[in-house]
C-alpha cells in the first residue's frame, strides 16, 4: 500500500508502539522515506493493529504490532507480506535492523543475524538478512 493511503492507519500504530511504549523521539519515527515505501497493514475489523514497510533498497522496517495483538501471528503476516512484495519486485535479499528482543521472531521467519550489535534511537539492534 502506498503511503498516501497507508498513513492514516500506519502512523497511529507506529506512534503507540515506538513513541509511547519504546520512547523513541517522535521526530525520528516518521521520516521522508515513508513516501517511497510499500506499506503492509494488519487490521482487526476496521482498526489497524500492525504495520511494516519495505524500502526501495530492499530493507524492511518500522515493524510494529499493538501490544494486545502480539504473539498472535500478526507480525508474521505483515513480515511475510513485505517479503512477498520484495520477491515480486525482484529483490534477491532483504535486510532489516531488528531490535535485539525480537531476534528470535525474525530467525523464525528465516532471517540470519550479521555484523555487530549497535544502538539506534536508544535501543539495541542487530542487522539481519534473508535470501529470497
Order of alpha helices (4+ residues) and beta strands (2+ residues): alpha-alpha-beta-beta-beta-alpha-beta-alpha-beta-beta
